[in-house]
Amino acid sequence: MRLGLVLSEAANGLRRNASMVVSVVLVTFISLTFVGAAILMQMQIGQMKNFWYDRAQVGIYMCTAISSGETCTAGEATPEQIDTVKAQLESPTLSPFIDKYYFETHDQAFENFKKQFADNPVVDYVTADQLNETFWVNLDDPSQSDVLVEGLSGIAGVENVADQRKYLDQIFSVLNVASYTAIGIAALMLVAAALLIATTIRLSAFSRRRELGIMRLVGASNRFIQTPFILEGVFAALLGSLLAGGAVLALVYWFVQGYLGDRLTNFSLVGMQDALVVVPILLVVGAVLAAFSAQFAITRYLKV
């Protein structure tokens, strides 16, 4: 097979169908950008889970004067009830699971509440005695929080034992839905790109049907006839993939590391190394998509 002639035929095909090639490039670019964004989002969710789950605490909320639970019938938790919970935390049963803990008083809880809701009018309607005194517990293994919840729930003076991870799970569920939505959109766009590549190749082959007929008459092989069309699709898709890779790198560098990094200093964010892992995936997906679409289109055309 003469490589120069094959490349020349592929270049001629690209020039003849410039508008369709641009369409393929744009559709591939958009669809693979969605794919890259979805992959990065999954990476980000994984990093956030590792970061926050290790820092998640179990809150043991003591009864207040306005608590209405079955364990709070006597009103606000007494010093004796607080000492009982402390003794449980330091007992041989629970202490092996605990890394550290501290006790937050009404006043400390109110100060933290005011900082958290500094610009919210609700601060004016809340008093310190309305906020629970709380034991905040860090576990050696946060996944074993059920041991603490089961061991301390139902004790007199304890209103509630809550694992902060359940709140994180709700946030991560929302993020996962957004990620899956991006994957779904990307899948639809990839289908559109595959159909567009196939249509472009079929139109290119149809416009050169006389040349193809002559090639058959002189004994040209199917591979020699098909290769230029396949190269046209692969070139257009690879160009779209490169643009998508550049968009992913730009997104991480300027938006994630630049904009978000300056504002979310306490978060672990995806970096350029993660983006560089995604780029080859996009190139491979684009090349495989184009090769199969082109092969399918030209094979069907040649059988007509």
N, C-alpha and C positions, 0 to 999 in steps of 0.2 A: 504494500500500500504506500503510495507516494504522499508523505506527510505534508509537503508543501502545497500540493494540489488540494488536499483535504482541507487544510487551513484556509486556503484561498476561497474555496467554495463556502466555507462557514462564514468568512468575512463578507462575501457577497450577499449571503442570505441575511446577515445582520443589517447591511445597508438597505436592502430592499424592504425590510420589515421594521424600519427604525421605530415607528410609532408603537407597534406591538411589543417590540423589545423594551421600550421605555415603560410600557404598561406592566410587563412581567417584572422588571426591576423594581418598580414602585410597590406592586402587590407583594412581592417577595420581601422587600425591605420592611414594609409595615407588619406583615405576618410574623417574620422572624424577630422583629423588635418586641412584639408581644411575647413571643416564646422566651426571649432573653429576659424580659422583665419578670415573667412568671418564674423562671429559674432563680433569678436574683431574689425575688420575694420569698421563695421557699428557703433559700440560704439565709435570708434575714430572719425569718421565723425561727429557723433552727438555732441561730446564734442568740436570739432573744430568749428562747426557751432555756438554753444552757445558762445564760447570764442571769435571768430573773428567777428561775426555779431554784438555783443554788442560794438565792437571797430571800426566797419566800419564807415568811414566818407563820407560826401558828399563834393566833390571838386568843387569849383566855379572858373573856370579858366578864368582869364582876358586876353584880347587880347594882343598880342605882335606885334612888328613892321612887322613881317612876316606872321601874321595870315590872312587868306583869307575868313573867314566866312562872312555871310550877316551882322552880328552885329559888324564886325571889319573893315568896309570900311574906317574908319578914322585913321586906324593904331593902334598904341599902346593905351591901355586904359589910359584915362586921370585921374588925381586926382579927378576931379569932378565925373567921372563915378564910380570910386572906392568908393567914399563917398556915391553915390547913392545906390550901392549894400549894403554897411554897414548899411545905413538907413533902407533898406528893411529887413535886418536880425534882426534889433532891433525894427521893427514895431510891432504893436499889432497883425498883421495877422500871422507873421512867428515866432516871439519870443516865443510863448507858446510851439512850437515844438522843440526848440533848447535848448540843455544842455549848450554848450559852443562853441566858435569858435575863430580862430586866423587867422591872415593875414601873408602870407609868401611872402617876397619880392624876386626880381630877385636874389640878392646875397645869401639870405638864401636858395632858391631853388637850386642854383648852388653848394653851399656847401653840401647840402644833396645829390645832384646828384653825386658829386665827391666821397662821402663816399660809395654810393650804387654801383658805377661802378669804384671802386678804381683801379682794375687791368685790366680795359678795355681801349683799345686805343681810344675809342670814346670820352673820356674825353678831349683829345687834340683838338677835332674839334668842341666842343660846347662852346659857350660863355654865360655869365649870361643873357644877354638881349634876348637870344633865348628861355629861359625858362619862362613859364607863372608865373606871380604873381597870387597867389591863396588864396582864403578864404577856410580854412578847417573847416568844421562844424560837430560837434557831436550832434546827435539828442537824445532826450529823448527816443523815440521809433524808431529805425532804419528802421522799416518796413514802416514808414510814409515818406520816402524820396521823394516820388512822389510829395508831397506838395511843397517841396523846389525846385525840378526840374521844375515843372510847373510854379511856382511863379517867378523864376529868368531866365529861358530860354527866349531868345529873347530880353533881355535888352541890350541896346547899351553898348559896351565895354566888354560884357561877351561872350567869345568864346564858352564855353561849361560848362554844369553842369553835373557832373558824380557821380553816386552812386558807391562806391567801392564794394558794395555787388555783383554787376553784374560780377566783376572779380573773386570774391570768388565763385560764383555759377559755373563758368567754371571749377575751380579747383575741387570743390566738385563733379561735374558731372563726371570728369575723375576718381576720387576716387570711385564713385558709380559704374562706369563701371567695374573697377578692382574688386570691391567687388562682383558684380553680376557674373563676370567671375569665381571667386573662388567658388561661390555657384553652378554655373553650373557644374564646374569640380567635385565638391564634390558630386553633385547629381548623375552624371555618375558613380563615384567611388562607391557610395552607392548601385547603381543598380548592379554593378559588384560584390560587397561584398555579396549582397543578393543572387545572382545567384550562387556564389561560396559556400556560406553556404548551399544552397539547394542541390547543387551537392555533397558536402561533406557528407551531411546527407543521401542522396540517396545511395551513394556508401557504406557508413557504414552499412545501412540497408540491402543492397544487399549482402554484405559479410557475414551477419549474418542471411540470409534468413531461414536456417534450424532451428536455435534457435527460430526465430520468429514463424515458423510453429509449433514447439513443444509447444510454449507458447499459441498459439491459441487452440491447441488440448486440453490442460489442463484447458482451460477456462480463461486465463489471459485477463484482460480488455484492450481495446484500449489505455486507459490513461496509464496503467502500461507499455505497450509496447512502447508507443510514448515518454514518459517522459525522458528516458535516452538520446534519440537522440536530443530532444529539449535542454536538459541541455548541451550537447556537443556544440551545436551551440551558446548557450548563454554564455558559459564559454569562447569560443574562441573570440566571439565578445566583451565581457566585458574586456578581456585582451587587445584587440586592443584599446578599449575605454580608458582604464587606461593609456596606452602608449600615446594616443593622448592627454589626459588630462595633462600628465606630459610634453609633448612637448609644449602645450599651456602655461603652467606655466613657463617653461624654456624660451620660446620665450619672454614672458612679462618681466620676471625678468632680464635676461641677455641682451636681445637686446633692448626692448622698454625702460625699466626703466634704464638699465645700459648704453648701447651704445648711444641710441638716447637721453636719458634724460640728459646726460652730454653735448650734442651738441646742443640740441634744448631747451634751458632753458626758452624760451618765449612761449613755446607751452604747452597746457594741454594734457597730454598723458594718455592712459589707464593704470591702475595699477593692482596690484595683486588682489584687491577686485573684479575688473571686470573679471579677469581670473578665480577666484574662483566661479563666477556666471556661467561661461561658462562650467566648468568641469562637474557639475551634468547633464547639458543638453546633453553633449556628452555621458555620461554613460547611460542615459535614451534612447537616440536615438540608441545606440549600442545594448542595451538589447531588445528593441522593434523590431528592425530590425532582430536580431537573432531569437527571439521567433516566429515571423510571418514566416520567411523564413524556419525555421525548421519544424514548424507545417504544412506549405504548402507542403514541400517536403515529409515528412513521411506520411501525409494523402494520397497524390497521390500515393505513393508507395504501401501503404496498400490496395489501391483499385485496384491495377493491378491484 
